[in-house]
Amino acid sequence: MLADALLKKASDAKATPAQLKVLKCRLNAISTVDPTLVANAARVAKELRLGREWSWLARPRFTFIDLFAGIGGMRLAAEAEGGRCVGSVEINKQCSQTYIDNFGVDPTGDITIIDPPSVDEHDLLLAGFPCQAFSIAGLRGGFEDTRGTLFRNVAEIIAAKQPDAFILENVKGLVSHDAKRTLQIILNTLVSEPLGYYLPQPNQPGKLEGEGWKVLNALHFGVPQNRERIFIVGFKDPHAAARFQFPDPGIEGRNGVSLQDVLEDGPRWRTPVHARHFLSTTYLQGLTRHRDHHRSLGQGFGFEVREPYGYANALVGGGMGRERNLVFAQMPPITGSLEQVKTKRNDQNLRRMTPREWARLQGFPEWFRPHPTDTNAYKQFANSVAIPNVAAVIRAVRAAVEDAPSGTREERIPTRQLRIGLLGA
């Protein structure tokens, strides 16, 4: 991400500890408009001759809004790429509290009652909206069929504010949801009036990529988590849509990162884990019986132990989510009082991953403060985004928007055309 590249370039330029501190303060609050912080960072960038590419320290490269903000995963990705948040909305009060603790801004609000024209002007719209089925009684497959859904509220804001581009994120299941009709209506809505956006053409059309969308795995973007999500992008400028290409997983790569790199008691962090994260003997015996029962029925349900040099399953907040990513402890636990640790720990040293480890699996920075209760922290990180993945998509979108029209790939400039059979039957 740009933040990492900046600090490396500053270090290479022999930055003093004081200069690095100024840059880090600015990066940790990139959306601030505090004139002193902005001026100091710009001064340091000039002193170190970091170049015009870092001028966004003084003036953000782009502005964005953060819809369905959660705990700010998309915001962190956009700020790391040089953006400034001008608006955020999140209806869940627990998520909003975590957002406030980390950004100093209260995003609490209900998108269904927001007046779209009143939204601040912005260059990029970000939204990780819930997956909902649409009514297709009218068989039009477009804007009118989105009534009563949260996507309709997103579409109304896009229509009213006409940002340069948007990035929508959702679960992989959106591709096949409701016999593919849900995604079909979303795409038709984006290209038709009153929105009128252009969708980039796919490089490799297939089950994981189509016009304006692609399924990307966080595992290919520097975090050891097998997490597939669909990203939908669109542009106001057809030339930008023609220039855009989704980030190439083969280029991004895993960079040798494994589960070992995020474990608190692993060789990188060497921090003992509290005993409350260890499974009791009784609970592990129950999990084993439960797994064996399902196996006898030919089902694969049950807990999983992940190898330290492998990767984690996708984080899931509810049900058996924590048990899908059990690990063997690599250090003795921190024991609490008898009231805190009431049952005997299992003799295999199996434990759940901690909220901080889940944060690392999603690419959250170390300074990020999780919700104080484990239950909420797990749920919030599971429902967030893999930050490096989102940052890579934002980087590609901004590159397409910022590049001057060149006339290249002209044959791939898309048309704004309603396609009832966009995805086939």
C-alpha positions as CSV (number, residue, x, y, z in Angstrom):
1,M,0.0,0.0,0.0
2,L,1.1,3.6,-0.4
3,A,1.6,4.1,3.3
4,D,4.2,1.3,3.4
5,A,5.9,2.5,0.2
6,L,6.1,6.0,1.6
7,L,7.7,5.0,4.9
8,K,10.2,2.8,3.0
9,K,11.1,5.6,0.7
10,A,11.5,7.9,3.6
11,S,13.8,5.4,5.3
12,D,15.8,5.0,2.2
13,A,16.1,8.8,2.1
14,K,17.7,8.7,5.6
15,A,14.7,10.2,7.4
16,T,15.4,11.1,11.0
17,P,13.2,9.5,13.8
18,A,11.4,12.9,14.1
19,Q,10.6,13.0,10.4
20,L,9.3,9.4,10.4
21,K,7.1,10.3,13.4
22,V,5.6,13.2,11.5
23,L,4.8,11.0,8.5
24,K,3.4,8.2,10.7
25,C,1.1,10.6,12.5
26,R,-0.2,11.9,9.2
27,L,-0.7,8.4,7.9
28,N,-2.6,7.3,11.0
29,A,-5.0,10.3,10.5
30,I,-4.9,10.7,6.7
31,S,-8.5,12.0,6.6
32,T,-7.7,14.9,9.0
33,V,-8.0,18.5,7.9
34,D,-5.9,19.7,10.8
35,P,-3.7,22.3,9.0
36,T,-0.7,21.9,11.3
37,L,-0.5,18.1,10.8
38,V,-1.0,18.5,7.0
39,A,1.6,21.2,6.7
40,N,4.2,19.3,8.8
41,A,3.8,16.2,6.7
42,A,4.1,18.1,3.5
43,R,7.2,19.9,4.8
44,V,8.9,16.6,5.6
45,A,8.0,15.1,2.2
46,K,9.6,18.1,0.6
47,E,12.7,17.9,2.8
48,L,13.2,14.3,1.9
49,R,12.5,14.9,-1.8
50,L,9.9,12.2,-1.8
51,G,8.5,13.4,-5.1
52,R,5.1,14.6,-6.5
53,E,3.6,11.2,-6.0
54,W,3.4,11.9,-2.2
55,S,1.7,15.3,-2.7
56,W,-1.4,13.8,-1.3
57,L,0.1,14.2,2.2
58,A,-0.8,17.8,1.9
59,R,-3.9,17.3,-0.3
60,P,-5.7,13.9,-0.5
61,R,-5.6,12.3,-3.9
62,F,-9.4,11.6,-3.8
63,T,-12.4,11.8,-1.5
64,F,-14.7,8.9,-0.7
65,I,-17.7,7.9,1.3
66,D,-17.9,4.8,3.3
67,L,-21.4,3.1,3.3
68,F,-22.2,0.2,5.5
69,A,-19.0,1.2,7.1
70,G,-18.8,-1.6,9.8
71,I,-15.6,-0.9,11.8
72,G,-13.8,0.9,9.0
73,G,-12.0,-1.7,7.0
74,M,-12.8,-0.1,3.6
75,R,-11.9,3.3,5.1
76,L,-8.5,2.1,6.2
77,A,-7.9,0.7,2.7
78,A,-8.9,4.0,1.0
79,E,-6.9,6.2,3.4
80,A,-3.8,4.0,2.8
81,E,-4.2,4.8,-0.9
82,G,-4.3,8.5,-0.2
83,G,-8.1,9.2,0.1
84,R,-10.0,11.4,2.5
85,C,-13.3,10.2,4.0
86,V,-16.1,12.8,3.7
87,G,-18.9,10.6,5.0
88,S,-19.6,7.3,6.6
89,V,-22.8,5.4,7.6
90,E,-23.2,2.4,9.9
91,I,-26.4,1.4,11.6
92,N,-25.0,-1.1,14.1
93,K,-24.3,0.6,17.4
94,Q,-21.5,-1.7,18.5
95,C,-19.7,-1.3,15.2
96,S,-20.2,2.4,15.4
97,Q,-18.5,2.5,18.8
98,T,-15.4,0.7,17.5
99,Y,-15.4,3.1,14.5
100,I,-15.5,6.1,16.9
101,D,-12.7,4.6,19.0
102,N,-10.4,4.4,16.0
103,F,-11.4,7.3,13.8
104,G,-12.9,9.8,16.2
105,V,-16.0,10.0,13.9
106,D,-19.5,8.8,14.7
107,P,-20.9,7.0,11.6
108,T,-24.2,6.0,13.3
109,G,-27.0,6.4,10.8
110,D,-29.7,4.7,8.7
111,I,-29.0,4.7,5.0
112,T,-32.7,4.2,4.3
113,I,-33.6,7.7,5.6
114,I,-30.6,9.6,4.1
115,D,-31.6,12.1,1.4
116,P,-29.2,11.3,-1.5
117,P,-28.7,14.9,-2.7
118,S,-27.6,15.9,0.8
119,V,-24.6,13.5,0.7
120,D,-21.3,15.3,0.4
121,E,-19.6,15.4,-3.0
122,H,-17.1,12.6,-3.4
123,D,-14.9,11.0,-6.0
124,L,-15.3,7.3,-5.0
125,L,-18.2,5.5,-3.4
126,L,-17.4,2.4,-1.3
127,A,-20.1,0.1,-0.1
128,G,-20.2,-3.5,1.3
129,F,-24.0,-3.8,1.1
130,P,-26.0,-6.9,2.3
131,C,-27.0,-9.5,-0.2
132,Q,-30.8,-9.4,-0.7
133,A,-33.1,-10.9,-3.3
134,F,-35.0,-8.5,-5.6
135,S,-38.5,-8.7,-6.9
136,I,-38.6,-9.3,-10.6
137,A,-42.3,-9.2,-11.0
138,G,-41.9,-6.4,-13.6
139,L,-39.4,-8.5,-15.6
140,R,-37.4,-5.3,-16.3
141,G,-34.3,-6.4,-14.5
142,G,-33.2,-2.9,-13.6
143,F,-33.6,0.1,-11.2
144,E,-37.4,-0.4,-10.6
145,D,-36.8,-3.9,-9.4
146,T,-34.5,-2.8,-6.5
147,R,-37.3,-1.2,-4.5
148,G,-37.2,-2.1,-0.8
149,T,-33.6,-3.2,-0.8
150,L,-30.5,-1.6,0.7
151,F,-28.8,-1.7,-2.7
152,R,-31.6,0.7,-3.9
153,N,-30.3,3.2,-1.3
154,V,-26.8,2.9,-2.7
155,A,-28.0,3.2,-6.2
156,E,-29.9,6.4,-5.4
157,I,-26.8,8.0,-3.9
158,I,-24.8,7.1,-7.0
159,A,-27.5,8.5,-9.2
160,A,-27.7,11.7,-7.2
161,K,-24.0,12.4,-6.7
162,Q,-22.4,10.8,-9.8
163,P,-19.0,10.0,-8.4
164,D,-16.1,9.2,-10.7
165,A,-16.3,5.5,-9.7
166,F,-17.8,3.1,-7.2
167,I,-16.6,-0.1,-5.6
168,L,-19.1,-2.5,-4.2
169,E,-18.1,-5.6,-2.2
170,N,-20.1,-8.6,-1.3
171,V,-19.9,-12.3,-0.5
172,K,-19.0,-14.7,-3.3
173,G,-22.5,-16.2,-3.1
174,L,-23.9,-13.1,-4.8
175,V,-22.7,-14.5,-8.1
176,S,-25.2,-17.3,-7.9
177,H,-27.8,-15.8,-5.6
178,D,-31.4,-16.3,-6.6
179,A,-30.4,-18.2,-9.7
180,K,-28.1,-15.4,-10.7
181,R,-30.9,-12.9,-10.9
182,T,-29.7,-10.7,-8.0
183,L,-26.3,-9.9,-9.7
184,Q,-28.0,-9.4,-13.0
185,I,-30.4,-6.8,-11.6
186,I,-27.5,-5.0,-9.8
187,L,-25.5,-4.7,-13.0
188,N,-28.4,-3.7,-15.1
189,T,-29.3,-1.0,-12.6
190,L,-25.7,0.4,-12.6
191,V,-25.6,0.8,-16.4
192,S,-29.1,2.1,-16.9
193,E,-30.6,5.5,-16.1
194,P,-30.7,7.3,-13.7
195,L,-27.2,6.0,-12.9
196,G,-25.7,5.5,-16.3
197,Y,-22.3,4.0,-15.5
198,Y,-19.8,2.1,-17.6
199,L,-18.7,-1.4,-16.5
200,P,-15.2,-2.6,-17.5
201,Q,-15.0,-5.6,-19.8
202,P,-13.7,-8.9,-18.3
203,N,-10.2,-10.2,-19.2
204,Q,-11.2,-13.8,-18.6
205,P,-15.0,-14.1,-18.6
206,G,-16.1,-17.1,-16.5
207,K,-17.5,-18.3,-13.2
208,L,-15.3,-15.9,-11.2
209,E,-15.3,-12.8,-13.5
210,G,-17.8,-11.0,-15.6
211,E,-18.6,-7.5,-16.9
212,G,-17.9,-5.1,-14.1
213,W,-17.2,-7.7,-11.5
214,K,-14.6,-10.3,-10.3
215,V,-14.2,-12.6,-7.4
216,L,-10.9,-12.1,-5.6
217,N,-9.3,-14.1,-2.8
218,A,-7.7,-12.3,0.1
219,L,-5.2,-15.1,0.2
220,H,-3.6,-13.6,-3.0
221,F,-3.1,-10.2,-1.5
222,G,-0.8,-10.7,1.5
223,V,-3.0,-12.2,4.2
224,P,-3.1,-15.9,5.1
225,Q,-6.9,-16.2,4.9
226,N,-8.9,-18.1,2.2
227,R,-11.6,-15.4,1.8
228,E,-13.3,-15.0,-1.6
229,R,-15.4,-11.9,-2.2
230,I,-17.0,-10.3,-5.2
231,F,-16.0,-6.8,-6.2
232,I,-18.2,-4.7,-8.5
233,V,-16.7,-1.6,-10.1
234,G,-18.1,1.1,-12.4
235,F,-17.0,4.4,-13.9
236,K,-18.6,7.6,-15.1
237,D,-16.0,8.0,-17.8
238,P,-16.1,5.2,-20.5
239,H,-12.3,5.7,-21.1
240,A,-11.6,5.0,-17.4
241,A,-13.7,1.8,-17.7
242,A,-11.7,0.8,-20.7
243,R,-8.4,1.3,-19.0
244,F,-9.4,-0.5,-15.8
245,Q,-8.1,-4.0,-15.0
246,F,-8.7,-5.8,-11.8
247,P,-5.5,-6.5,-9.8
248,D,-3.7,-9.6,-10.9
249,P,-3.5,-12.2,-8.0
250,G,-0.4,-13.6,-9.7
251,I,1.4,-10.3,-9.4
252,E,0.2,-9.5,-5.9
253,G,0.9,-12.9,-4.6
254,R,1.0,-14.2,-0.9
255,N,4.5,-12.8,-0.4
256,G,5.3,-15.9,1.6
257,V,2.8,-15.0,4.4
258,S,1.4,-17.9,6.4
259,L,-0.8,-18.3,9.5
260,Q,2.4,-18.5,11.6
261,D,2.9,-14.8,10.9
262,V,-0.3,-13.7,12.6
263,L,-0.2,-15.9,15.7
264,E,0.4,-14.1,18.9
265,D,2.4,-16.9,20.4
266,G,4.2,-17.6,17.1
267,P,7.9,-16.7,16.3
268,R,7.1,-13.2,15.1
269,W,5.2,-11.9,18.1
270,R,6.2,-14.2,20.9
271,T,3.3,-13.2,23.1
272,P,1.5,-15.7,25.4
273,V,-2.2,-16.1,24.8
274,H,-4.7,-15.9,27.7
275,A,-6.0,-19.2,29.0
276,R,-9.6,-18.3,28.1
277,H,-8.8,-18.9,24.4
278,F,-7.9,-22.5,25.1
279,L,-10.6,-25.2,24.7
280,S,-11.6,-27.1,27.8
281,T,-11.3,-30.9,27.8
282,T,-15.1,-31.3,28.0
283,Y,-15.7,-28.9,25.1
284,L,-13.1,-30.6,22.9
285,Q,-14.6,-34.0,23.6
286,G,-18.1,-32.6,22.6
287,L,-16.7,-31.1,19.4
288,T,-15.0,-34.4,18.5
289,R,-18.3,-36.3,19.0
290,H,-20.1,-33.8,17.0
291,R,-17.6,-34.0,14.1
292,D,-17.6,-37.8,14.1
293,H,-21.4,-37.9,14.0
294,H,-21.5,-35.8,11.0
295,R,-18.7,-37.8,9.3
296,S,-20.7,-41.0,9.9
297,L,-23.5,-39.3,7.9
298,G,-21.2,-38.4,5.1
299,Q,-21.1,-34.7,6.1
300,G,-18.0,-32.6,6.5
301,F,-19.2,-30.4,9.3
302,G,-17.0,-30.0,12.4
303,F,-14.1,-28.1,13.9
304,E,-10.8,-27.7,12.0
305,V,-7.2,-27.4,13.2
306,R,-5.1,-25.2,10.9
307,E,-1.4,-25.7,10.2
308,P,0.8,-22.8,11.2
309,Y,2.5,-22.8,7.7
310,G,-0.8,-22.9,5.9
311,Y,-3.7,-20.4,6.0
312,A,-6.9,-19.8,7.8
313,N,-10.4,-20.6,6.6
314,A,-12.6,-17.6,5.9
315,L,-13.6,-15.8,9.1
316,V,-17.2,-16.4,10.1
317,G,-18.8,-14.5,13.0
318,G,-21.6,-16.8,14.0
319,G,-22.2,-20.5,14.7
320,M,-19.0,-22.5,14.8
321,G,-17.0,-19.8,13.2
322,R,-14.2,-19.7,15.8
323,E,-13.9,-23.5,15.7
324,R,-13.1,-23.5,12.0
325,N,-9.7,-22.0,12.7
326,L,-8.3,-23.8,15.8
327,V,-4.5,-23.8,16.2
328,F,-2.0,-25.5,18.5
329,A,-0.6,-23.1,21.1
330,Q,3.1,-22.5,20.6
331,M,3.7,-21.0,24.1
332,P,2.2,-21.8,27.6
333,P,-1.0,-19.7,28.2
334,I,-1.4,-16.8,30.5
335,T,-3.5,-18.2,33.3
336,G,-6.2,-16.2,35.0
337,S,-7.9,-16.5,38.4
338,L,-10.0,-19.6,39.3
339,E,-13.1,-17.6,38.4
340,Q,-11.8,-16.9,34.9
341,V,-10.6,-20.5,34.2
342,K,-13.1,-22.9,35.7
343,T,-12.5,-26.0,33.7
344,K,-9.5,-28.1,32.8
345,R,-7.7,-27.1,29.6
346,N,-7.4,-29.8,26.9
347,D,-4.1,-31.7,26.9
348,Q,-3.5,-31.1,23.1
349,N,-3.0,-27.3,23.7
350,L,-5.7,-26.5,21.1
351,R,-6.9,-23.0,21.3
352,R,-9.1,-20.5,19.4
353,M,-7.4,-17.7,17.6
354,T,-7.7,-14.3,19.4
355,P,-9.4,-11.2,18.2
356,R,-6.0,-9.6,17.5
357,E,-5.1,-12.6,15.3
358,W,-8.4,-12.2,13.4
359,A,-7.6,-8.5,12.9
360,R,-4.3,-9.5,11.4
361,L,-6.0,-12.0,9.1
362,Q,-8.0,-9.1,7.7
363,G,-5.0,-6.8,7.4
364,F,-5.9,-4.4,10.2
365,P,-2.9,-2.3,11.5
366,E,-1.6,-3.0,15.0
367,W,-2.8,0.3,16.3
368,F,-6.4,-0.6,15.6
369,R,-8.4,-1.0,18.8
370,P,-10.9,-3.9,18.7
371,H,-14.2,-3.9,20.5
372,P,-13.5,-4.5,24.2
373,T,-15.6,-7.7,24.3
374,D,-14.4,-10.8,22.5
375,T,-17.9,-11.7,21.2
376,N,-18.3,-8.3,19.4
377,A,-14.7,-8.2,18.3
378,Y,-14.9,-11.6,16.6
379,K,-18.1,-10.7,14.9
380,Q,-16.9,-7.3,13.7
381,F,-13.7,-8.6,12.2
382,A,-15.4,-11.5,10.5
383,N,-17.9,-9.1,8.9
384,S,-15.2,-6.7,7.8
385,V,-13.1,-6.8,4.7
386,A,-9.6,-7.9,3.9
387,I,-7.9,-4.5,3.8
388,P,-5.0,-5.4,1.4
389,N,-7.5,-6.8,-1.1
390,V,-9.7,-3.7,-1.0
391,A,-6.7,-1.5,-1.3
392,A,-5.5,-3.3,-4.4
393,V,-8.9,-2.7,-6.1
394,I,-8.9,1.0,-5.1
395,R,-5.4,1.4,-6.5
396,A,-6.5,-0.1,-9.8
397,V,-9.7,2.1,-9.9
398,R,-7.7,5.3,-9.1
399,A,-5.1,4.4,-11.8
400,A,-7.9,4.1,-14.4
401,V,-9.5,7.4,-13.3
402,E,-6.3,9.4,-13.1
403,D,-4.6,8.2,-16.3
404,A,-5.1,10.7,-19.2
405,P,-7.2,9.3,-22.0
406,S,-4.9,7.6,-24.4
407,G,-7.1,6.0,-26.9
408,T,-5.7,2.6,-26.2
409,R,-7.9,-0.5,-25.8
410,E,-10.5,1.7,-27.6
411,E,-12.3,-1.4,-28.8
412,R,-13.1,-2.4,-25.3
413,I,-14.9,0.8,-24.3
414,P,-18.2,-0.5,-22.9
415,T,-21.7,0.7,-23.7
416,R,-24.4,1.7,-21.2
417,Q,-26.9,-0.9,-22.2
418,L,-29.6,-2.7,-20.3
419,R,-29.1,-6.5,-20.6
420,I,-32.0,-8.6,-19.4
421,G,-30.0,-11.8,-20.0
422,L,-26.7,-10.4,-18.7
423,L,-25.7,-13.5,-16.9
424,G,-27.7,-16.1,-18.7
425,A,-30.3,-18.4,-17.3
